[in-house]
Amino acid sequence: MPNGSFYVVIPVLNESPNMRRLMAALRELERDFGGTYRFEIILVDDGSTDGTADKARQLASGLSLTVLTHPRNSGPGRAFGTAYEYLAPRLEDEDWVATMEGDNTSRHELLRQMLTRSREGYEIILASPYSYGGGIQNTSRLRVFLSHIANGFLKGCVGIHGLFTMSSFFRLHRGSALRRMQACYGPLIIERNGFEGVVEMLMKMVFMGMAVSEVPMVLDTAERAGKSKMKILRTVRSYLNLLLDRGRWESRAIAFCKLPPGHPARMITYHDHRPRQRK
């Protein structure tokens, strides 16, 4: 009998050239985890114009694939929010939700190590190119330098200490942790639409006192077909704007965590029971 579900959430924007390799990686994950969990892929097509979703459906034969579609590009933060909203009425405490890049830069083989780390009591595990043993390869020195500076500066600004990475898409979450976040912040969890949305979510995890850990990852951009969609300087500005909402998010977490177990405000009632979207 499966021990709950294992969801893999992937936002994509014009990633058709990466789909064949990505689906091959997901087949490996299905072989690794499918015997223990109900394995499901949730692809959020964020306004692609190159047939990414159709390519994914063609290559996903035999896999449990759900495609959620935005009519226009809204940003990765909104794409993750769409996936969390889809999961809200389906997610159970014992489930797992992995989030990954759609351009093959997330080393899927690390998920086994991340799941092992969770047995130490961690609720969220991040894959970090900045921690000891990680690294960034096949990227210009300027981009690596700016990335390190932005990551370090951002940690200081938002007051998060003890973690090396802030903006990694590649994460593993306990279902119980995401459900608590949804009860506190709503089904989407994330308010910001851009790349800063994943930093917003990490801030909220910390405000709620969740147990977060990291495993090192070597980020090799040679695995990617095409260029990154992130514009570093624009994204850094968006990161800094998170400070405007920090107090509100932290206050909400403090108020939520003071509520006794079983309090109605700690629960979410879902009225949307639409059938799952299949390929």
N, C-alpha and C positions, 0 to 999 in steps of 0.2 A: 504494500500500500504506500502511495506517495506521502511524504511528510510535508504536506502543504504545497504551495506553488513557488516557483522561481521565475520571476518576471525580469526580462531584460528590456530596458527602455532606451531607445536610440532616437534622438532628434536628427533629422537630415535635411539638408538644403542643397540641391543640385549635386548629389553624390552618386549619380548613376555609374561613373567609371569605377567607383569603389565597391559597388554592390556585390560583384562576384566574390571578391576576397572576403568581404564582410559576411556574406551568407555561408561561406565555407567555415569561417571561424565560429559562427553561431551553430553550425552543425556539430562541430567539435564539442561545444558547450552542451548541446543537447545530449550527446553521447555521455558526457561526464556527469551531468546532473539529472538527465531524464529518468534514470532508474530510481532516483531518490525523491525527486520533486516533479510536479506537473510543470513542464517547461513551456513558457510562452514568451514570444517576442512582441514588443509593442513599438512599432515604428511610427514616429510622428513626422509626417512630411510637411515641412514648414514653408509651403509655397514654392516648391521646386518647379522649374520649367523645362527640365531635361528628361522627364519620364522616370525619375527615381523610384516612385512608388510602384509603377508598372514593372520596372526591372526587378524590384524586390519580390513582387508577387510571382514573377516568372521563375525566379531562382529559389523560391522558398518551398518547393514541392516537398511534402512530408513534414514540414515544420508547422507549428502552431503560430501563425502570424496574424496580428491585428494591425491594420494601418489606420491611423487617425490623420486627418488631412486639414491643413489650414488653407483657405482659398488664396491667401497672400502671405508673404514673409512677415512674421511677427517677431522673430528673435528666439534664441534658444531658451531663455527664461520662460517665455510663454509656451514653448513646445513642451518643456518639462511639466509646466502647470497643467497643460492639457492631458498629459499622461497620468499625472497624479489624480486629476479629477475623474478620469476614466476608471482608475483603480479604486477610488474611494468606496463604492458600494461592494467591491469584490474582495478587498484586501483583508486578510486575517493576521492575527498576531504572529503566527508561526511562519508566515511567508517571508520571502526575501525579494528585494527589488534591487537589481543592479542597473546603474546608468552608465552609458558608454558613449564615446564619440562614434560618429558614423563614417569617419575617414580612415579607419584602421590604425589609428595611433594609440588606441587603448589596447594594451596587451592582455587579451582575453584569458590567457593561461594563468594570469595572476589571481583569478577569481577563486581558485581552490585555496591559495594561500590566504586570501582575504576572508574566506569562510572559516578557515582554521583559526585566524585571529579572533573571530567573533566568539569562539568558545572560551576565550579569556574574559568574556563579559562585555565586550564592546558592542555597541548598537549600530554604529556607522564606521566603516573602514574606507579610507581614502587611498588611492594610488598616487604616490607623490614622486615627481622627478627631482624634487629639492631635498628629500631626506637622504641620509647616508646610504650609499649603494645605488641611488637613482642617478639620473642624468638626462641631458638633452643632446641628441645627435642630429647631424645633417641639417642644422639650422644656422643661419648667419650669427656671427658673434654679437652683432649689434642687437639682434632680436633676443638672443639669450640674455644679454646684459640688461636690456630694458625689462624683460620678463622678471629677472631676479630683483631688480630695483622696485618694480611695481608690486611684486609679491611681498617684499619686506616692508615697504612703506605702508601698504594696505594693512598688514597685520598690526603695525603700530597704531595706525589711525583708528581702526575699529576695536582695538584692545583685545585681540585674540592672541594668546600666547601658548606655546607648547606644540603647535602644529606648524609644519613646514610649507604646506600648500593650502591655498585658499580657493583657487579657481578651477581645480580639476573636475572634469565631467565624470571621470571614472570613479564610481563610488559603489559601495554595497551597503544596503540599509535593511535592518530588521523591519518586518511588517508592523510590529508593535510601535516602533519609533515613529514611522510615518503616520500611523493612525493618531498618535498623540499630537504630532505636529498639525495634522488636519483638524483635530478637535480645537486646537488653540488658534490656528491661523486660517482655517478654511480649507476646503477640498483641494484648491490649487497650491496651497502653501506659499508659493512665490508670487510676489506682486510685480516685480520688475521684469520687463520683457527681454532685455538684452543679455549679454554674457555676464553682467553683474548679478543676474538672478541666482546663479549658483553660489556666489559669495553671500548674498542675502540669506539663502537657505542655511549655509554654514553658520552664519551669525545667529540665526534663530535656534539652531541645534545647541549652540553654546549657551545662549540665554536660557534654554530649557534644562540645562545641566545634563545633557546626554553624554554618554561615554563614546568618545571619538578616538580612533587610532589611525595609523598610516602604515602602509607597506611601500618600500621603494620600488620605483618603476623607471626604466629607461625609455624616455620618449624619443622615438625615432621617426622623424617626419618623412623619411624616405619611403615609409610604408603607405604614405598618402598619395593618391592620384589627384593632382590639382593643388590649389593653394588654400591655406587656412582662410576661413571667413572672418576671423577676428582682426580688427584694426586696433593695434595696441594702444595708441595715444587716446583715441576716442573711448576705448573701453576703460582706460585708467580714469578718465574724467567721470565716466558713469560710476565707477567704483567709489570715487570720492563723494558722489551724490548720495551714496547709501548712508552717510553720516546724518543726513537730514531726517531719516526715519529710524535711526538706531534707538533713540529714546522710546519711541512708541512701541517698537517691536519688543524691546526689553521689558517695558512695563506690562505689556500683555502677557509675556511669559511668566513674569513674577506673579501676577494675579492668577493665572491659570494654575501654576504649580502649588498655590496655596489652597486650592479647592480640595475638599476631601474626596477620596476615591468613590465613584458611583454618583457624584454630583451631576445633575443633568447638563451643566455647562461643560463637563468634561467629555460629553458624548456628542456624536453627530448622528442625526437621523436623515437617511437618504430617501428621497422620494423618486429618484430617477432610476427606473429599473429597465432601461432600454436593453435589448439583447446585445450581446457582444458582437462587435464587427469582425467578420472573418474575411479572409481573402477571397 
